Amino acid sequence: MNDDQPPQWSRRTALRALTVGSLAAAAGCQFGTNDDGSGNGTNTTRSEPTGTQSERTATNGTTAVQEQTIISGSPAATAGRRAATTDGRPSSTTGSATRGGPATTDRTATAPRTASSTSSATRTETSSTTTGTPTATATESATGTETATTAETATTTETATATETATSTPEPPDGSSGEWRERAPLPVVGSDAGGGVLDGKLHFFGGIETAVELDATAHAFVYDPAAGSEGAWERLPDLPQALWGLCGVATDDAVYSFGGAPDNSPYSSGSPSDAIFRYRPDEGWTDLTESAGVRCPYPNWVMGGLYNPQDGLIYCVGGGTGDHDADTASDHGLDGEGVPGTYDERRLWTFDPEVERVADPDLARMPEAKRWPTVALFEVDGNQYLHAIGGLRGTTGPTDSNFRYDIAAGEWESATPTPMAGTYATHSNPVIDGRAYLTHGMFWQGESTIDRYKPIAHRYDPASDTFETDLPEPTHLRGGAVSGVIDGTLYVVGGHLKRFGEDDLHDCVAHNEAYTPARE
């Protein structure tokens, strides 16, 4: 912790006395393409917008949803609402996209992949447990050098088609096999949204829709995994503002949204936001910035955040920032003279949801500024640690840094780096039984290609400070997903592929994959 930092609000009153490439590429859109479906074990059908930008209707203000619809499939759209499909899979219907309402695209349903599907895949992998003395430092190079002993050669030849027939035995209901399952897909295709688990349901709000540029949306949905065999989605009232790259955090009674960016921001228009919104099921959305004047300490997007029930605080860290002049911000040596989209923050700050105020705007500073880290909260030997795992260093590339913050001591230290430099799609506290499940995402060196996407599944054990790399892999390649853990199962929803050879199209998806770890 820096000596010049302000006191930590009397250490939160003794912890409440209860506990002691291109610029646009780095927007979370620097994703590779998979036009032929190779490399991911599935044949992905591209989603195309059904209308031009001028044909969409923008709703940048608060839009009340007059009729809430339970949705168990996607995307079957009819005038202003979506009908549920019988099997929870996407139906190939066509509608017109409306900003702020359910976005609709032409999608062709593909059968979920299974171990016995008709594809030919060859993968040579040596799995091991990565361990060692922490090596990440404040001046760590983001060269993407792997520190794990995983040597992987992906030479997948894909022959699956949309008519592929699943012939494997369904997973036991107790999830003991530790395999990925397809659940009811998101009612729209979307990526880079905010999320949070409240009352056993996963919330999904804002984000981008399929487009060449960054078209922010305001729509919101909630997923109940207990409704039906595959769960069901319900439409919620829209956000007060259309934003993407929001930091979503759920507490015991509400979901909060911090920051985010409007259309094409911060790369070609405007600045990221410092707004804070709150959602309660019985109240809808409240714009706390407008009603109470409360704001994030800096304008941000793709920031990490989580809630600590022990001290009752929300912890937010890093993220891209529009405050280029802050001494806590860095453009990672680009010397771009304030070029939008290049700066990241080092700050860890706290928000008190009880009084809905920023508790400490500069609690501690990471050794490295970065965006899109996976944040995870652990308890090891009676001490709490917040980790910021992987991420991106502005527009300069990925990082394998793994920093942990000792909440009692108030200090950052380096932990074992990730097996590959990059950013996982499971950003928001993907912890089950004291270990973090880090899946999907972007891991690359060099040029913008399909190889940036990996069907990754890693597990981090904070007690031994090691990574495991031999977990079952997910089916769909994607980045920018929303994730959440409910009753010991990890859900990964939405995301997108960036198709570099097609005008940098952000090809959003609706996939909802669930993983329950095998019982040990």
C-alpha positions as CSV (number, residue, x, y, z in Angstrom):
1,M,0.0,0.0,0.0
2,N,1.4,3.5,-0.9
3,D,2.5,5.6,2.1
4,D,0.8,8.7,0.6
5,Q,-2.7,7.1,0.5
6,P,-5.5,8.4,2.8
7,P,-6.5,6.5,5.9
8,Q,-9.0,3.7,5.3
9,W,-11.9,5.4,7.0
10,S,-10.5,4.2,10.4
11,R,-10.2,0.8,8.8
12,R,-13.9,0.8,8.2
13,T,-14.5,1.4,11.9
14,A,-12.6,-1.8,12.7
15,L,-14.4,-3.5,9.9
16,R,-17.7,-2.5,11.4
17,A,-16.5,-3.9,14.7
18,L,-17.7,-7.3,13.5
19,T,-14.8,-8.6,11.5
20,V,-11.3,-7.6,11.5
21,G,-5.1,-4.3,-33.6
22,S,-6.7,-0.9,-33.1
23,L,-7.9,1.2,-30.2
24,A,-11.4,-0.3,-30.6
25,A,-9.8,-3.7,-30.3
26,A,-9.1,-3.2,-26.6
27,A,-12.6,-2.3,-25.7
28,G,-13.2,-5.8,-24.9
29,C,-13.7,-6.3,-28.5
30,Q,-10.3,-7.4,-29.5
31,F,-11.5,-10.9,-30.2
32,G,-10.6,-13.3,-32.9
33,T,-12.9,-14.7,-35.5
34,N,-14.0,-18.3,-36.0
35,D,-15.6,-18.1,-39.5
36,D,-15.3,-21.8,-40.2
37,G,-15.9,-22.9,-36.6
38,S,-12.5,-24.5,-36.2
39,G,-10.7,-24.5,-33.0
40,N,-13.6,-24.6,-30.6
41,G,-15.2,-28.0,-31.1
42,T,-18.4,-26.5,-32.4
43,N,-19.8,-24.9,-35.6
44,T,-20.9,-21.4,-34.7
45,T,-23.5,-19.8,-36.9
46,R,-23.0,-16.1,-37.3
47,S,-25.6,-13.7,-36.0
48,E,-26.5,-10.9,-38.5
49,P,-28.4,-7.7,-37.6
50,T,-31.8,-7.7,-39.3
51,G,-31.9,-3.9,-39.7
52,T,-29.5,-1.0,-40.4
53,Q,-28.4,1.3,-37.6
54,S,-31.0,3.9,-38.8
55,E,-33.7,1.3,-38.6
56,R,-33.1,0.7,-34.9
57,T,-35.0,2.8,-32.4
58,A,-32.7,4.3,-29.7
59,T,-33.9,4.6,-26.1
60,N,-31.2,6.1,-24.1
61,G,-33.3,7.2,-21.2
62,T,-35.2,5.0,-18.7
63,T,-37.7,2.8,-20.4
64,A,-40.3,1.1,-18.3
65,V,-41.2,-2.3,-19.4
66,Q,-44.9,-2.5,-19.3
67,E,-45.1,-6.3,-19.7
68,Q,-42.7,-8.7,-18.2
69,T,-42.4,-12.0,-20.1
70,I,-41.0,-15.3,-18.8
71,I,-38.7,-16.6,-21.5
72,S,-37.3,-20.1,-21.6
73,G,-35.8,-19.9,-25.0
74,S,-34.3,-17.5,-27.5
75,P,-34.7,-15.7,-29.8
76,A,-38.3,-16.0,-30.9
77,A,-39.6,-12.4,-31.1
78,T,-43.1,-11.1,-31.7
79,A,-44.2,-7.4,-31.6
80,G,-42.5,-6.2,-28.4
81,R,-42.2,-9.5,-26.6
82,R,-40.5,-12.9,-27.0
83,A,-42.3,-16.2,-27.0
84,A,-40.8,-19.2,-25.2
85,T,-39.5,-22.0,-27.2
86,T,-40.4,-25.5,-26.2
87,D,-36.9,-26.8,-25.6
88,G,-35.1,-23.7,-24.5
89,R,-32.9,-23.5,-27.6
90,P,-32.7,-20.6,-30.0
91,S,-35.5,-20.6,-32.6
92,S,-34.7,-19.3,-36.1
93,T,-37.2,-16.5,-36.4
94,T,-36.6,-13.0,-37.6
95,G,-37.6,-9.7,-36.0
96,S,-36.5,-6.1,-36.1
97,A,-34.0,-4.9,-33.5
98,T,-35.1,-2.1,-31.1
99,R,-32.6,-0.3,-28.9
100,G,-33.4,-0.7,-25.3
101,G,-35.9,-3.5,-26.0
102,P,-35.2,-7.1,-26.9
103,A,-32.7,-7.1,-29.7
104,T,-33.6,-9.6,-32.5
105,T,-31.4,-11.2,-35.1
106,D,-31.5,-14.0,-37.6
107,R,-30.1,-17.0,-35.8
108,T,-29.9,-20.6,-36.8
109,A,-30.2,-23.0,-33.9
110,T,-27.3,-25.4,-33.5
111,A,-27.5,-28.6,-31.5
112,P,-25.4,-28.6,-28.4
113,R,-22.1,-30.4,-28.8
114,T,-21.5,-33.6,-26.9
115,A,-18.6,-35.9,-26.5
116,S,-20.0,-38.2,-29.2
117,S,-21.0,-35.6,-31.8
118,T,-19.8,-36.0,-35.3
119,S,-16.7,-33.9,-35.3
120,S,-13.0,-34.7,-35.7
121,A,-10.8,-33.0,-33.1
122,T,-7.2,-33.7,-32.1
123,R,-5.7,-32.0,-29.1
124,T,-2.4,-32.8,-27.5
125,E,-2.1,-31.4,-24.0
126,T,0.1,-32.0,-21.1
127,S,-1.7,-30.9,-17.9
128,S,0.0,-30.1,-14.7
129,T,-0.4,-27.9,-11.7
130,T,1.3,-24.5,-12.0
131,T,3.0,-23.4,-8.9
132,G,6.0,-21.4,-7.8
133,T,7.2,-18.2,-6.3
134,P,5.2,-15.2,-7.4
135,T,6.9,-13.4,-10.2
136,A,4.5,-10.7,-11.1
137,T,5.7,-7.1,-10.4
138,A,4.7,-3.6,-11.0
139,T,6.8,-3.5,-14.1
140,E,5.8,-6.9,-15.3
141,S,6.0,-7.3,-19.1
142,A,2.8,-8.2,-20.9
143,T,4.4,-10.4,-23.4
144,G,2.0,-13.2,-22.9
145,T,4.8,-15.6,-22.0
146,E,3.2,-18.7,-20.4
147,T,4.4,-19.6,-17.0
148,A,2.4,-22.8,-16.8
149,T,3.7,-26.2,-17.9
150,T,0.7,-26.7,-20.2
151,A,1.8,-27.4,-23.7
152,E,-1.2,-27.4,-25.9
153,T,-1.5,-27.8,-29.7
154,A,-5.0,-27.3,-31.0
155,T,-5.5,-28.8,-34.4
156,T,-9.2,-29.2,-34.5
157,T,-10.8,-30.2,-37.8
158,E,-14.5,-29.4,-37.5
159,T,-17.2,-31.3,-39.3
160,A,-20.2,-30.6,-37.1
161,T,-23.3,-29.1,-38.6
162,A,-26.5,-27.5,-37.4
163,T,-28.2,-30.9,-37.8
164,E,-25.7,-32.6,-35.5
165,T,-27.4,-35.1,-33.2
166,A,-26.5,-35.3,-29.5
167,T,-26.1,-38.9,-28.5
168,S,-24.4,-38.8,-25.1
169,T,-26.0,-39.8,-21.9
170,P,-27.4,-36.8,-20.1
171,E,-25.5,-35.6,-17.0
172,P,-26.8,-36.9,-13.7
173,P,-29.0,-34.3,-12.0
174,D,-26.5,-34.0,-9.1
175,G,-23.8,-32.7,-11.5
176,S,-21.3,-35.3,-10.3
177,S,-19.7,-35.8,-13.7
178,G,-18.2,-32.3,-13.8
179,E,-19.2,-31.6,-17.4
180,W,-20.6,-28.5,-19.2
181,R,-24.3,-28.3,-19.9
182,E,-26.4,-26.1,-22.2
183,R,-29.0,-24.2,-20.4
184,A,-31.8,-21.8,-21.6
185,P,-30.0,-19.2,-23.8
186,L,-30.2,-15.5,-23.3
187,P,-33.3,-14.1,-24.9
188,V,-31.1,-11.7,-27.0
189,V,-27.6,-11.9,-28.3
190,G,-25.5,-9.7,-26.1
191,S,-22.0,-9.1,-24.7
192,D,-20.0,-6.9,-22.3
193,A,-23.0,-6.5,-20.0
194,G,-23.2,-6.1,-16.2
195,G,-24.4,-8.9,-14.0
196,G,-24.9,-10.2,-10.5
197,V,-26.6,-13.0,-8.6
198,L,-29.4,-11.9,-6.3
199,D,-32.0,-14.3,-4.7
200,G,-30.5,-17.3,-6.6
201,K,-31.0,-15.6,-10.0
202,L,-28.5,-14.3,-12.5
203,H,-29.0,-10.7,-13.7
204,F,-27.8,-9.5,-17.1
205,F,-28.1,-5.8,-18.0
206,G,-26.7,-3.4,-20.6
207,G,-23.9,-4.4,-22.9
208,I,-23.5,-4.4,-26.7
209,E,-25.5,-6.0,-29.5
210,T,-24.3,-7.4,-32.8
211,A,-22.8,-4.6,-34.8
212,V,-19.6,-3.4,-36.3
213,E,-19.4,-0.5,-33.8
214,L,-20.1,-0.6,-30.1
215,D,-23.9,-0.3,-29.9
216,A,-24.7,0.0,-26.2
217,T,-28.1,-1.2,-25.0
218,A,-30.2,-0.6,-21.9
219,H,-32.2,-3.9,-21.7
220,A,-32.1,-6.1,-18.7
221,F,-33.0,-9.7,-17.9
222,V,-32.9,-12.2,-15.0
223,Y,-32.3,-15.9,-15.2
224,D,-33.9,-18.4,-12.8
225,P,-32.1,-21.7,-13.1
226,A,-34.7,-23.5,-11.0
227,A,-37.6,-22.7,-13.5
228,G,-38.1,-25.8,-15.7
229,S,-35.5,-28.2,-16.9
230,E,-33.2,-25.6,-18.4
231,G,-34.1,-22.5,-16.3
232,A,-36.1,-19.5,-17.6
233,W,-35.4,-15.8,-18.4
234,E,-37.6,-12.8,-17.5
235,R,-37.4,-9.3,-19.0
236,L,-36.7,-6.6,-16.4
237,P,-37.1,-2.8,-16.6
238,D,-34.4,-1.2,-18.7
239,L,-31.3,0.5,-17.3
240,P,-31.5,4.3,-16.8
241,Q,-28.9,4.6,-19.6
242,A,-27.6,2.4,-22.4
243,L,-24.1,1.4,-21.4
244,W,-21.6,-1.4,-22.1
245,G,-18.7,-2.6,-20.0
246,L,-20.6,-2.0,-16.7
247,C,-19.3,-3.4,-13.4
248,G,-22.2,-5.3,-11.9
249,V,-22.1,-6.3,-8.2
250,A,-24.9,-8.0,-6.2
251,T,-25.3,-7.6,-2.4
252,D,-27.8,-9.3,-0.1
253,D,-30.7,-7.2,-1.3
254,A,-29.8,-5.3,-4.5
255,V,-27.7,-5.3,-7.7
256,Y,-25.5,-2.3,-8.3
257,S,-24.1,-1.1,-11.6
258,F,-20.9,1.0,-11.6
259,G,-19.6,3.0,-14.6
260,G,-19.8,1.7,-18.2
261,A,-19.5,3.4,-21.6
262,P,-22.1,4.7,-24.1
263,D,-22.1,4.0,-27.8
264,N,-18.5,3.8,-29.2
265,S,-17.1,5.4,-26.1
266,P,-14.4,5.9,-25.2
267,Y,-12.7,5.2,-28.6
268,S,-14.5,7.6,-30.9
269,S,-17.1,9.4,-28.9
270,G,-17.5,10.8,-25.4
271,S,-16.2,9.4,-22.1
272,P,-16.9,6.4,-19.9
273,S,-19.4,7.0,-17.1
274,D,-19.0,7.4,-13.4
275,A,-22.7,6.7,-12.7
276,I,-24.0,4.3,-10.1
277,F,-27.3,2.6,-10.5
278,R,-29.2,0.3,-8.1
279,Y,-31.7,-2.4,-8.9
280,R,-34.1,-3.9,-6.4
281,P,-36.8,-6.4,-7.5
282,D,-39.6,-4.5,-5.8
283,E,-38.4,-1.0,-6.9
284,G,-36.7,-1.4,-10.3
285,W,-33.7,0.7,-11.2
286,T,-32.7,3.9,-9.3
287,D,-30.1,6.3,-10.7
288,L,-28.1,7.1,-7.5
289,T,-26.0,9.6,-9.3
290,E,-29.0,11.6,-10.4
291,S,-31.0,11.2,-7.2
292,A,-28.2,11.4,-4.5
293,G,-25.2,12.7,-6.3
294,V,-23.1,9.6,-5.6
295,R,-20.4,8.7,-8.2
296,C,-17.5,6.4,-8.8
297,P,-14.2,7.9,-7.9
298,Y,-13.2,7.9,-11.7
299,P,-15.1,7.4,-15.0
300,N,-14.6,3.7,-15.9
301,W,-15.6,0.7,-18.0
302,V,-14.7,-3.0,-17.7
303,M,-13.8,-2.5,-14.0
304,G,-13.7,-5.5,-11.6
305,G,-16.0,-5.6,-8.6
306,L,-17.4,-7.9,-5.8
307,Y,-19.3,-7.8,-2.5
308,N,-17.7,-8.8,0.8
309,P,-20.5,-9.9,3.2
310,Q,-18.1,-9.9,6.2
311,D,-17.5,-6.2,6.2
312,G,-20.6,-5.2,4.1
313,L,-18.5,-3.3,1.5
314,I,-18.3,-3.5,-2.3
315,Y,-14.8,-3.6,-3.6
316,C,-14.0,-2.2,-7.1
317,V,-10.6,-2.3,-8.8
318,G,-8.9,-1.2,-12.0
319,G,-10.7,-0.9,-15.3
320,G,-10.3,1.4,-18.2
321,T,-10.5,5.1,-17.2
322,G,-11.3,8.4,-18.8
323,D,-9.3,10.3,-16.2
324,H,-6.0,10.4,-18.0
325,D,-4.5,12.9,-15.6
326,A,-4.8,10.8,-12.4
327,D,-1.5,9.7,-10.9
328,T,-3.1,6.3,-10.5
329,A,-3.8,5.9,-14.3
330,S,-1.4,4.5,-16.9
331,D,-1.4,4.1,-20.7
332,H,1.3,1.4,-20.2
333,G,4.1,3.4,-21.9
334,L,2.2,4.3,-25.1
335,D,2.7,8.0,-24.5
336,G,-0.4,8.6,-26.6
337,E,-1.0,12.1,-25.2
338,G,-4.3,11.2,-23.8
339,V,-5.5,9.0,-26.7
340,P,-9.0,7.7,-25.7
341,G,-9.2,4.0,-24.6
342,T,-5.6,3.5,-23.7
343,Y,-5.6,4.3,-19.9
344,D,-6.2,1.9,-17.0
345,E,-6.6,2.5,-13.3
346,R,-4.6,1.0,-10.4
347,R,-7.0,1.9,-7.7
348,L,-8.9,-0.4,-5.4
349,W,-11.8,1.5,-3.9
350,T,-14.8,0.7,-1.8
351,F,-18.5,1.5,-1.8
352,D,-20.8,1.1,1.3
353,P,-24.2,-0.1,0.1
354,E,-25.8,0.5,3.5
355,V,-25.4,4.2,3.3
356,E,-24.9,4.2,-0.5
357,R,-21.7,6.3,-0.5
358,V,-18.1,5.7,-1.6
359,A,-16.4,4.5,1.6
360,D,-12.8,5.0,0.4
361,P,-12.0,6.3,-3.1
362,D,-8.3,5.2,-3.0
363,L,-8.1,2.3,-0.6
364,A,-5.0,0.7,-2.1
365,R,-3.2,0.6,-5.5
366,M,-2.4,-2.5,-7.5
367,P,1.2,-3.0,-8.6
368,E,-0.1,-2.8,-12.2
369,A,-3.0,-0.9,-13.8
370,K,-5.3,-3.2,-15.8
371,R,-8.8,-3.7,-17.1
372,W,-11.1,-6.7,-17.2
373,P,-9.5,-8.7,-14.4
374,T,-11.2,-11.6,-12.8
375,V,-11.9,-10.6,-9.2
376,A,-12.3,-13.3,-6.6
377,L,-12.7,-13.3,-2.8
378,F,-11.2,-16.1,-0.7
379,E,-10.7,-16.9,2.9
380,V,-7.4,-18.7,3.7
381,D,-6.4,-19.6,7.2
382,G,-8.9,-17.1,8.6
383,N,-7.7,-14.2,6.4
384,Q,-9.6,-12.7,3.5
385,Y,-7.9,-12.0,0.2
386,L,-9.2,-10.3,-2.9
387,H,-7.5,-11.4,-6.1
388,A,-7.3,-9.5,-9.4
389,I,-6.4,-12.3,-11.9
390,G,-5.3,-11.7,-15.5
391,G,-6.7,-9.0,-17.7
392,L,-5.6,-6.5,-20.3
393,R,-3.0,-3.7,-20.1
394,G,-4.9,-1.1,-22.1
395,T,-4.4,-1.5,-25.8
396,T,-0.9,-3.0,-25.4
397,G,-2.1,-6.6,-24.8
398,P,-2.9,-9.1,-22.1
399,T,-1.3,-9.8,-18.7
400,D,-0.7,-12.9,-16.7
401,S,-0.5,-11.0,-13.4
402,N,-2.3,-12.3,-10.3
403,F,-2.4,-9.8,-7.5
404,R,-3.9,-10.5,-4.1
405,Y,-5.0,-7.9,-1.6
406,D,-4.8,-8.8,2.1
407,I,-7.9,-7.1,3.5
408,A,-6.8,-7.1,7.1
409,A,-3.2,-5.9,6.3
410,G,-4.3,-3.5,3.6
411,E,-1.6,-4.5,1.2
412,W,-1.2,-6.0,-2.3
413,E,1.2,-8.7,-3.1
414,S,2.0,-10.9,-6.2
415,A,0.7,-14.4,-6.5
416,T,1.4,-17.1,-9.1
417,P,0.7,-15.8,-12.6
418,T,-2.0,-17.3,-14.8
419,P,-1.1,-20.2,-17.1
420,M,-1.6,-17.9,-20.1
421,A,-1.6,-14.2,-20.4
422,G,-5.1,-13.0,-21.1
423,T,-8.6,-12.3,-19.7
424,Y,-11.1,-14.9,-18.7
425,A,-14.8,-14.5,-19.5
426,T,-15.7,-15.3,-15.9
427,H,-14.9,-12.0,-14.3
428,S,-17.1,-11.7,-11.2
429,N,-16.1,-13.9,-8.2
430,P,-16.5,-17.3,-9.9
431,V,-15.7,-19.1,-6.6
432,I,-17.0,-22.6,-5.7
433,D,-15.8,-24.3,-2.6
434,G,-13.0,-21.9,-2.1
435,R,-11.5,-22.1,-5.6
436,A,-12.0,-19.9,-8.6
437,Y,-13.2,-21.3,-11.9
438,L,-11.6,-19.3,-14.8
439,T,-13.1,-20.1,-18.2
440,H,-13.5,-19.0,-21.8
441,G,-11.8,-15.8,-22.9
442,M,-8.9,-14.3,-24.9
443,F,-5.3,-15.4,-24.8
444,W,-2.9,-14.4,-27.5
445,Q,0.3,-13.1,-28.8
446,G,0.8,-11.3,-32.1
447,E,-1.8,-10.4,-34.6
448,S,-5.6,-10.5,-34.4
449,T,-6.7,-14.0,-35.3
450,I,-9.0,-16.7,-34.2
451,D,-6.3,-18.0,-32.0
452,R,-7.1,-15.3,-29.5
453,Y,-10.2,-17.3,-28.4
454,K,-9.6,-20.5,-26.3
455,P,-12.0,-23.0,-24.8
456,I,-10.2,-22.5,-21.5
457,A,-11.1,-24.0,-18.1
458,H,-8.7,-23.3,-15.3
459,R,-9.1,-23.6,-11.6
460,Y,-7.1,-21.5,-9.1
461,D,-6.6,-22.7,-5.5
462,P,-5.6,-19.8,-3.3
463,A,-4.4,-22.0,-0.4
464,S,-1.7,-23.6,-2.5
465,D,-1.4,-20.7,-4.9
466,T,-1.6,-23.0,-7.9
467,F,-3.6,-23.3,-11.1
468,E,-5.1,-26.5,-12.5
469,T,-5.5,-26.8,-16.3
470,D,-7.0,-30.2,-16.9
471,L,-10.7,-29.4,-16.3
472,P,-13.4,-30.2,-18.9
473,E,-13.5,-27.5,-21.6
474,P,-16.6,-25.5,-22.5
475,T,-18.1,-25.8,-25.9
476,H,-18.4,-22.2,-27.2
477,L,-15.6,-19.7,-27.9
478,R,-16.4,-16.2,-26.7
479,G,-15.3,-13.3,-24.6
480,G,-17.2,-10.6,-22.7
481,A,-19.7,-13.0,-21.0
482,V,-21.6,-12.5,-17.8
483,S,-21.1,-15.1,-15.2
484,G,-22.4,-16.1,-11.7
485,V,-22.3,-18.9,-9.2
486,I,-25.7,-20.3,-8.0
487,D,-25.9,-23.3,-5.7
488,G,-22.5,-24.6,-6.6
489,T,-22.9,-24.2,-10.4
490,L,-21.1,-21.7,-12.6
491,Y,-23.3,-20.1,-15.3
492,V,-21.6,-18.3,-18.3
493,V,-24.0,-16.2,-20.4
494,G,-23.7,-14.2,-23.6
495,G,-20.4,-12.8,-25.0
496,H,-19.1,-12.3,-28.5
497,L,-16.6,-13.0,-31.2
498,K,-14.9,-10.2,-33.0
499,R,-14.7,-11.0,-36.7
500,F,-11.6,-9.0,-37.8
501,G,-12.0,-10.0,-41.5
502,E,-15.5,-8.6,-41.6
503,D,-15.2,-4.9,-40.7
504,D,-14.5,-5.9,-37.1
505,L,-18.0,-7.1,-36.5
506,H,-18.9,-7.8,-32.9
507,D,-20.8,-11.0,-33.4
508,C,-22.7,-11.4,-30.1
509,V,-24.1,-14.8,-28.9
510,A,-26.8,-16.0,-26.5
511,H,-25.1,-19.1,-25.1
512,N,-25.7,-20.1,-21.5
513,E,-23.3,-22.8,-20.4
514,A,-23.4,-24.3,-16.9
515,Y,-20.6,-26.1,-15.1
516,T,-20.9,-28.0,-11.8
517,P,-17.5,-29.3,-10.5
518,A,-17.1,-33.0,-10.1
519,R,-17.5,-34.2,-6.5
520,E,-14.2,-35.1,-4.9
